[in-house]
């Protein structure tokens, strides 16, 4: 199957080539002949915010099913082939995409491409595999959420307060009832709808020759039948006014806690408006010397820790709108959780009125830039991020532009962003620990 498009650019960092197969599969290639290893990342445009109502947790469940056998490979064969090649692999489900990746010595690249193409051709779905993986996912929920203190904070409890629609408010980990109702027919339909070549991006990074890699990709993926890519999930949320507060009892939390946040501009459609909030998060709660940590932990002693970030999960640049600026605070026993928001408001008002000191702003920007560079320090990390940027933005070259863009956010930009963090746009959720009664 011939390429529909092929373009290349050196970009601000490493060479990046883009191509599209006739079945709609988008390709991103970034060679680095000094890497000695090669990485393959495949990203599909389906995540927890895509799954249908009544089937919460299906995206995550399906990630597990992708390792249970495919057209030509039996259960556990994928794992065996990667490990015998000297490689490692991983898969992860996110709000708006699901990711699969491998890294191995460069001479195993064709094997990795074959493994991913076999899964994209089709899965070996059985009742036994489905039941087994439902049990695995349920046990994972028990271990990481139900028996873990503060396991639902801030996601998915805070979004369920901030937003209204099912995609943005439901528990993407999945309810046990929804998971146990999953059928083989639904799994097959989910694969046909969301695991189409036209709904995926394949990225290869590391030690390889691009023309040879393209030929190998065409051999492995070119005969996958084209299927129409589904329309992106409708995640639209109207802006609203009025503060929202809620609380819930966590039976395994030893002490009270509080999470609060504000909606931020569209990280894809309004990148310039979005970036200042990353600086705001760092200035307020990025390090032990940041403003809210100094005020709440060291001066007022109304909190034992404070953290802040943009986004509910992982990387702030790999999520569609809506997203949020989110803070969490762990509190001493008997603390008035809501009282600390008065001090938070004072610090935000001060930041909006005066702005950050030049050295303070430069320090936060430098830390953010280092964090972004660290995310792509590994060959697989770079492949994954390039694939997501192509999937969501059609712009893998943004990866090399982020350090410059973060460094260009001004004190005025920060002041304007902070001025929009008003109480009437805020949502907060309190954790009542096991020892307290309300």
N, C-alpha and C positions, 0 to 999 in steps of 0.2 A: 504494500500500500504506500503510495508516494506521499511525500511531505506536502502539506498545503502551504506552509510558510516556514521560512528559516531566516533568522537575522542574528547578528552578533554585535557586541559592543565590549570595549575594554572597561568602560565604566571608571569610577573613581578608585576602585581597588583591584579586583581580579577580573579576568575575562569572563563574560557571560554570553552564552548563545541561547536563543529561543527558537523553537520550532513547533509545528503542530502536525500531527498525523491526520490522515484522511478520516479516521473515525472520531476525530475531535480531541484526542489526548494531547494535552499541551506538554511541551518538554522544555526544561531549563538545564543547560550544561555549563558547568564552571570548572574547567580543567586547572589543575595545579600539579605539575609534573614532579614537584619536590615532596609531595605528600606521602608517597609510598603506599598509601591505602586509597580505596575508593569507597564512596558512600552512595547509596540509592535511597531516595525518599519518595514515597507516593502519598499524596494528600488528596482526600476525597471531600467534596463539598457537602458534608453531612455531619452534624454534631448534635449535642443535646437540645439545642434550640430548634432543630429541624424535625425531631421525632413527633409523630402524631399524638393527639390527645388520647388518653387511655392506654398508651404504650410508653409511659415514662421509663427511661433507662434502656430503651431499645438500641440507641446508638452505641452505648457502651457494651451492651450484650453482644452486638454484632461485631464489635472489635475483637472480642474473645472468639467468636465463631470463625473469624478469618484465620485463626491458627489451628483449626481442627480438621484440615484437609481440603484439598482443592481438586481440580479436574484430574490431574495426573498424579497427585501426591496424597498419600494416606496421612492419617493423623500422626503428628510428631515428625513427619518426614521433613517438613520445612525447617524445624529447629535443628534436626540432625545435619542437614545440608549446610546451614549457615555455620554451625559450630565446627564441623569437620573442615570447613574452609578457613578456619582461624578467625571467624568473624563473630560479631554480636548483633543483636536486633532489638527492636522495641516497637511498641504500638501504644497509642494514647488517643483518648477521646477528649475533645475540647468543646467549647460552646458552639462553634460554627464549622468545625471540620474534624476529620479523623485522620490520623497520621500513622504511617508504617515506614520503618526505616531499617537499613542494615549497613554495616561498615565491615570491610574485610580487606585482606591484602589485594592489591590492584589486579592480580591475575585471576581473582574470583569474580570480577565484575559481571561477566556474562552469566555466571550461575545466579547471581543476585537478581539480574534482570529477568531471567527465566522464572525464578521463584515468584516474583511479583506479578509477572504476566500470567502465570498459571492461576493465581488467585483472582486476577481480574477476568480471566476467561470464565470462571465459575467455581462455586464452592461445593464441597462434599457435605451436604446438609443431611443429618439424620436425627431421628427422635432422641437417640441416646446422646449425641453430641449436644443437642439443644438443652435437654434436661440437665446434663452435667454442667454446662456453662451457666445456666440459670443459678444453679447451686453455688458455683464459684463466685459469681457476681454478688449473690446475697451474702456470702461469707465475707467478701471484701467490704460490703457496706457495714456489716456488723463490726469488723475490725477497725475500719478507718473513720466511721461516723458514729454508730450507735454506742460503742463502748469506749469512744475516745472523747475526753473532755473538750467541749467547744467544737465538736466535730461538724456541726452545721453552720459555723460562723466563719466568714460572712456569707459564703455561698452554701446553700441556696436560700437561706432565710432572709437575708437583707434584700435581694432582688424581689422576693415575693412580697415585700412591703413597698418597695420603690415603684414597682410596675404593675400593670393590670392584665396583660394578655398571657395566655397559656405558654407560648414559647419562652417568655422572659421570666415567668414566675414559678414554673413547676420544678420539681426536684429531678434534675437530670440524672441523678444516680439511679433513680427508679424505685417505685414502690414494689414491695414483694408481690402484691396482688397483680399488678400490671405485668411484672416479669413472668409470673407463673402462668399467665394466660397466653403467653406468646406461642404461636403455632409455627409449624414448618412452612405452611403456605405464606404466612406473613413474613417469615424470614426470606423466603425466595422472592417475594414481591419487593421487599426492602432492598435486596441486592439488585434486582432488575432496575429499580427506580434510581437509586442513589450511587451505585457502584458502576455506573456507566463510564466508558472512556472519556466521554465529553464532559463528565463532572469531576475530572481528576487532573492532577498535574504530577508528572514524573520529573524528578530532578536528580542529576548525577554530578557529584563533586569529587575532586581528588585527582589521582594519577591515572589519566586516560587520554587517549587521542580522540578528539571530538568526532571526526569523520567515521572512525571505526566504531565508536560508541553509537552513533546515529544508525549505522547499518545494523548493529546488533539489536537496537531498540526496534527498528522496523521489522526484523525477523521475529522478535518475541511478541510484540504488541500489535503489529500491523494488521493481523488477520482477526482481531477482536471485532465483532460486528458493531457498527455504530448504533447507539441508542440515544434518543434525545435527552439532553441534560434537563433535570427538573428546574423549574423556576426557583429562584432563591426564596427561602422562607420569609414570610412577611413578619418582620420584627418591629413594625412601627408602633411607637408609644407616644401619645400626646404629651406635651409638656403640661405640668400641673403646678398648682400653687397650694401652699399649706403644708406645714410640717407633719410628718407621720411618725408615731412612736408605737412600739409594741414590746412585749417581753415574753420570754418562754422559760420554762423550767428545764434545766439540764441535770438529769439525775446523777451524772458522773463528774460534773464540774465542781472542783473544790472551792472556788472563789467566784465572785461576780465578775462580769465582763460587759463591755459595751462595744457595739459596732455601729458606725454611722457613715453616711455618705451622701454625695450629690451626683446627679447626672452631669456628664461632661459632653462637649461637642463630639460630633461624629468623627471617629478616628480615621476614617477613610475619606469621607466627603469633605471634611473640614480639618485637615491635618494641622494647618497653621493655628487654628483655634484650639486644637486638642493639646498640642505640645506643651504650652505653659503649665498645664495641670500636672505634668510629670515633675516640673520644677517645684510647683507648690507642694506636692507630696513630699519631695525630698527636703525642702526647707522646713516643713512643719514636723515631719516625723521620719526622716531618712536615716539619722544617726543619733548617737547618744548626745550629740551637741545641738541637735535641731530644736526648734522653738517649742513644740508641744512636749517633747521629752524633758527639756529643761524645766518648763513650767509645771507640768503635771507630776512628773516623777521626782525631780530633785528639789523643787521649790515648794509647791503646794503639798506634795506627797499624797495626792488623791488617786494616783495610779501607780502600779508597779511596773508597767511597761506600756508603750504606745508605739504602734507601727502604722504606716500609711503607704498606699500604693494606688496606682490607676489600674482598674480592671479587677474583676472578681477572681480570675484564675490566671496565673502564669503571665505570659508576655502581653503587655498592653498594646502592642502593634499587630497582634494576630487575632483581632476580634472585630466584629462588625458593630455598628450602632444598634442598640444603646449600650453604653458602658458608663462607668462611674469612678469617681474619686472616693476611695474607701479607707476608713481608719478603724483600728481596733485598739481597745485599751483593756488590760487586765487590772482589776481593782482589789484593794485590800478588803478583808472581811468587814461587812457592815457598811461599806461605802454607799453613798448616795450616787448611783450611776449617772443620773441625769444632771446632777449639779456640775459635773466636769464640763458639760457643754457650754456653760457660761464662760469658763476660762478659754475654751476652744474658740468661742466667738470673739473674745477680746483679742486673742493672738491673730486671728484671721483679719479682723478689722485693722489691726496695727500693720499687718503685711500689706493690706490694700491701700492704706493711707500713706505709709512711708516707703514701702518697697524694701527689697533686700539690699544689704550692703554689697558692693561690687565683688569683694573677695568671697562673701558668703554665696552669692549666685554662681560665681566661677567654680567654687568647690563642688556645689551640687551638680552643676552641668558636667564637670569632669567625672564625677562618680557615675552619672547616668551614661556617659559615653563609654566608660570602662565596662559597665554592665552590658551594654549593647555589643561591644566587641567580644566580651567573654562568651556571650550566647553563641557566637559563630567561631569560637576558637577551635572547636573540633570540626572535622570534615563533615560529619553527620549533622552537627548542629547547623552548619552553614547550608547544607542541602535542604534540611527541613524548613528553614526560614525562607530561603529563596522560593521553595515550592509554595509555601503559604502566601507569600507576597504576590506571586504570579496568580494564584487561585483567586485571592480576594481583591487585588488591586490591578492585576495585569501589568505589574511593574516590579519585577525582581530587582531592578537597578536601584530602587529606593534603599535597599540594604546598605549600599555603600554611601548613601547620602545622609543617613541618620546622624552620624557624629557631627557633621557640619550643621544640620538643621537644629539639633539640640543645643549646640554651642551658640546659635544665633538668636535664641530666645532672650529677649531683653527684660530689664527690670520693669519697664512699663507694661510689657505683656503679662508678667507675673502679677502686677498690681491689678490689672483689669480682670484677670482670671479670679484672683482672690476676692475681688469686689462682688463677684457673682455667687459666692458661697454664702448665701444668706440663710437664716433659719427657716424661712418659709419655703425653701427648696430642699430642705434637709430631711432625711429619713434616718431613724435610729432604732436599734433593737437591743434590748437588755437581756443578759443571761442571768437568771436567778439560780444560784447553785443549790446543791442537794441539801445543804444545812439550813436554808432559809425557807420560809413559808410566806406567801403573799395572799 
